[in-house]
Amino acid sequence: MASENQDMPDAGGPVQGLTDARARQEEERQDAILVDDEQKIHVLPGSTDTSASFEFLHEDHTLGNALRYIITKNPVVELCAYSIPHPSEPKMHLRIQTFADMEDNNVYDVLRKGLMDLQDLCDVVTENFTTARDKFVQENGST
Amino acid sequence: MSARTDEAFARRKIIGVNEETVTNVSSKDFPHHYTTSDQVEDPSWFLRKFQEGLEITFHEHKPFDTSFSLIGIDASIANAFRRIMIAEVPTLALEQVYIKNNTSIIHDEILAQRLGLVPLAGDPAFLEDLKPFKYVEPGQEGGSAPYWGNSIALELKVECMWQEKGKERARQGETDPKQLYNNSSIYAHQLEFVPSKEQTDRFPACFIKPVNPEILIAKMRPGQKIDILAFAVKGIGEDHAKFSPVATATYRMLPVIEITRPILGADADKFARCFNRGVITKSRVTEEEASREGSGYEGHEGEMKAVVSDPFKDTVSRECLRHPEFKGKVRLGRAMDHFIFKVESTGQFTSDEVFLESVRILKQKAKKMVVHLDNLVGPPKEKTGDVAQEQGSAMDTDG
């Protein structure tokens, strides 16, 4: 048995096997994989400009709840809620309804603003966190 | 605004923890929730206001064990960071194990599983340069092919043998395997990094090694061999727990203890014992307090009273609510917008890096979704200027 297992042809392959040119090709392909070309947001049927349900693919509570919070903060929004329709499907649904009698109440703009605000929030957290950490290290040293 | 309403407004940010119930559990910091006269301030999203309201303080900062507070943030955001730290920060772990020979008593698949769970550390720049690996079932499209830019090779080639004069010692009654055999126990440090030429060309000092060298992988006896070539790739915790960069990433909300009526004398001692040490301390009732009418201190000057000293150490056990003598004298709760994070890294990245990476990933998610939204409905029309401005302000805070 042992001798049979001794020489597996593919065992040494992946790292050493590729030439530089092929490796570069592979690298480009990798980058392409990471930039998802799959459309991740869809609008569900029955949507209007002031109320729409969006389907996010490969997203969960992480983005769902964060986005729900920041969109609800928008005063033109009457309701914003998210759900995971089925636990074994990688989908997240987000419902946005805006006040029909208000200005700037287009749901797509509201969603875009929510995504922008979330990015701003992340920048602030990063900045504050680094400052607080550096201050703590300066005062106490990192042990 | 009277002191009374001030207090009522402050209570909005506190979750009530009572004997049998919890109250005020969800955040109501949204427009249209309160009437205008009832509003403390406009709860709409303003970046400037968030920036001013956000406070981050550190409690502990060891490389792999960090504790800090995020104050002035909503649970949904704090939870997003926690979830990302556990499940979405890319981490290197052994994924493919080629077993050339294994005559030890550990089955191949168990051995592979054990190796997968060994936390790896390495040259930070090298790790950062490594590309995430997307695995798909054979025959399916879209997966990554392994190459030097996304795979790390590690070798484990060991054989157990009798030590010199080991047999002699065995005859004399020695039973300790360490005195009799070499390689009777195989440890994680025996995994050897095999860099490819391309890897050493780019990172001359690159290294990959187990975080803890003493992790036991297998036990062997003379004549048994393990010969393995294994490949580590970067994956995420969502796929397998071995790819999670943290042992624990948790938060708790800051406990709030409010003594509403005086707790004096022997009761104060008993009260302090209801909490962790240091949470409640005692101090003497002052003359001023004793002379204040309706304070409950009248005629108790010089007696000991219970004082809340450090609620941070509390666990909100609610023990004090079980005793009739404290009824109506204490109110327990948690601050809704104060999150005490604890991030314990497995050793590949430092804890603060893991947190910063989680913030970066959340931002990246939102950024990517904007692109997908544009694909769906086209870029914003007359609002273009506004959005550009908003992006501009986002850039400002990068500084």
HADDOCK unambig.tbl for C-alpha pairs under 7 A between the chains (distance, minus, plus):
assign (segid A and resid 2 and name CA) (segid B and resid 101 and name CA) 5.82 0.50 0.50
assign (segid A and resid 5 and name CA) (segid B and resid 100 and name CA) 5.09 0.50 0.50
assign (segid A and resid 5 and name CA) (segid B and resid 101 and name CA) 5.96 0.50 0.50
assign (segid A and resid 6 and name CA) (segid B and resid 100 and name CA) 4.87 0.50 0.50
assign (segid A and resid 6 and name CA) (segid B and resid 101 and name CA) 6.04 0.50 0.50
assign (segid A and resid 7 and name CA) (segid B and resid 100 and name CA) 6.73 0.50 0.50
assign (segid A and resid 8 and name CA) (segid B and resid 100 and name CA) 6.77 0.50 0.50
assign (segid A and resid 11 and name CA) (segid B and resid 98 and name CA) 5.99 0.50 0.50
assign (segid A and resid 11 and name CA) (segid B and resid 229 and name CA) 6.91 0.50 0.50
assign (segid A and resid 14 and name CA) (segid B and resid 146 and name CA) 5.32 0.50 0.50
assign (segid A and resid 14 and name CA) (segid B and resid 147 and name CA) 5.20 0.50 0.50
assign (segid A and resid 15 and name CA) (segid B and resid 147 and name CA) 4.99 0.50 0.50
assign (segid A and resid 15 and name CA) (segid B and resid 148 and name CA) 4.77 0.50 0.50
assign (segid A and resid 15 and name CA) (segid B and resid 151 and name CA) 6.69 0.50 0.50
assign (segid A and resid 15 and name CA) (segid B and resid 196 and name CA) 6.13 0.50 0.50
assign (segid A and resid 16 and name CA) (segid B and resid 196 and name CA) 5.75 0.50 0.50
assign (segid A and resid 18 and name CA) (segid B and resid 147 and name CA) 6.82 0.50 0.50
assign (segid A and resid 23 and name CA) (segid B and resid 147 and name CA) 6.82 0.50 0.50
assign (segid A and resid 30 and name CA) (segid B and resid 144 and name CA) 6.61 0.50 0.50
assign (segid A and resid 33 and name CA) (segid B and resid 142 and name CA) 6.99 0.50 0.50
assign (segid A and resid 39 and name CA) (segid B and resid 372 and name CA) 6.17 0.50 0.50
assign (segid A and resid 40 and name CA) (segid B and resid 372 and name CA) 6.19 0.50 0.50
assign (segid A and resid 41 and name CA) (segid B and resid 372 and name CA) 6.10 0.50 0.50
assign (segid A and resid 41 and name CA) (segid B and resid 373 and name CA) 6.44 0.50 0.50
assign (segid A and resid 62 and name CA) (segid B and resid 80 and name CA) 4.58 0.50 0.50
assign (segid A and resid 62 and name CA) (segid B and resid 83 and name CA) 6.44 0.50 0.50
assign (segid A and resid 63 and name CA) (segid B and resid 80 and name CA) 6.89 0.50 0.50
assign (segid A and resid 65 and name CA) (segid B and resid 76 and name CA) 5.55 0.50 0.50
assign (segid A and resid 66 and name CA) (segid B and resid 76 and name CA) 5.09 0.50 0.50
assign (segid A and resid 66 and name CA) (segid B and resid 77 and name CA) 5.26 0.50 0.50
assign (segid A and resid 66 and name CA) (segid B and resid 80 and name CA) 6.58 0.50 0.50
assign (segid A and resid 69 and name CA) (segid B and resid 76 and name CA) 6.72 0.50 0.50
assign (segid A and resid 72 and name CA) (segid B and resid 30 and name CA) 6.45 0.50 0.50
assign (segid A and resid 73 and name CA) (segid B and resid 30 and name CA) 5.21 0.50 0.50
assign (segid A and resid 73 and name CA) (segid B and resid 31 and name CA) 6.18 0.50 0.50
assign (segid A and resid 73 and name CA) (segid B and resid 43 and name CA) 6.78 0.50 0.50
assign (segid A and resid 73 and name CA) (segid B and resid 44 and name CA) 4.81 0.50 0.50
assign (segid A and resid 73 and name CA) (segid B and resid 45 and name CA) 5.44 0.50 0.50
assign (segid A and resid 74 and name CA) (segid B and resid 44 and name CA) 5.65 0.50 0.50
assign (segid A and resid 74 and name CA) (segid B and resid 45 and name CA) 6.42 0.50 0.50
assign (segid A and resid 75 and name CA) (segid B and resid 31 and name CA) 5.43 0.50 0.50
assign (segid A and resid 75 and name CA) (segid B and resid 44 and name CA) 6.17 0.50 0.50
assign (segid A and resid 112 and name CA) (segid B and resid 370 and name CA) 6.33 0.50 0.50
assign (segid A and resid 115 and name CA) (segid B and resid 366 and name CA) 5.16 0.50 0.50
assign (segid A and resid 115 and name CA) (segid B and resid 370 and name CA) 6.63 0.50 0.50
assign (segid A and resid 118 and name CA) (segid B and resid 363 and name CA) 6.86 0.50 0.50
assign (segid A and resid 118 and name CA) (segid B and resid 366 and name CA) 6.75 0.50 0.50
assign (segid A and resid 119 and name CA) (segid B and resid 363 and name CA) 4.86 0.50 0.50
assign (segid A and resid 119 and name CA) (segid B and resid 366 and name CA) 6.36 0.50 0.50
assign (segid A and resid 120 and name CA) (segid B and resid 394 and name CA) 5.12 0.50 0.50
assign (segid A and resid 122 and name CA) (segid B and resid 359 and name CA) 5.74 0.50 0.50
assign (segid A and resid 122 and name CA) (segid B and resid 363 and name CA) 5.85 0.50 0.50
assign (segid A and resid 123 and name CA) (segid B and resid 394 and name CA) 6.96 0.50 0.50
assign (segid A and resid 123 and name CA) (segid B and resid 397 and name CA) 6.15 0.50 0.50
assign (segid A and resid 123 and name CA) (segid B and resid 398 and name CA) 6.07 0.50 0.50
assign (segid A and resid 124 and name CA) (segid B and resid 51 and name CA) 6.29 0.50 0.50
assign (segid A and resid 124 and name CA) (segid B and resid 397 and name CA) 6.29 0.50 0.50
assign (segid A and resid 126 and name CA) (segid B and resid 356 and name CA) 6.32 0.50 0.50
assign (segid A and resid 126 and name CA) (segid B and resid 359 and name CA) 6.74 0.50 0.50
assign (segid A and resid 128 and name CA) (segid B and resid 56 and name CA) 6.46 0.50 0.50
assign (segid A and resid 129 and name CA) (segid B and resid 56 and name CA) 6.10 0.50 0.50
assign (segid A and resid 132 and name CA) (segid B and resid 56 and name CA) 6.06 0.50 0.50
assign (segid A and resid 132 and name CA) (segid B and resid 57 and name CA) 5.95 0.50 0.50
assign (segid A and resid 132 and name CA) (segid B and resid 58 and name CA) 6.80 0.50 0.50
assign (segid A and resid 133 and name CA) (segid B and resid 58 and name CA) 6.62 0.50 0.50
assign (segid A and resid 136 and name CA) (segid B and resid 58 and name CA) 6.43 0.50 0.50
assign (segid A and resid 142 and name CA) (segid B and resid 61 and name CA) 5.99 0.50 0.50
assign (segid A and resid 142 and name CA) (segid B and resid 62 and name CA) 5.99 0.50 0.50
assign (segid A and resid 143 and name CA) (segid B and resid 61 and name CA) 6.95 0.50 0.50
assign (segid A and resid 143 and name CA) (segid B and resid 62 and name CA) 5.22 0.50 0.50
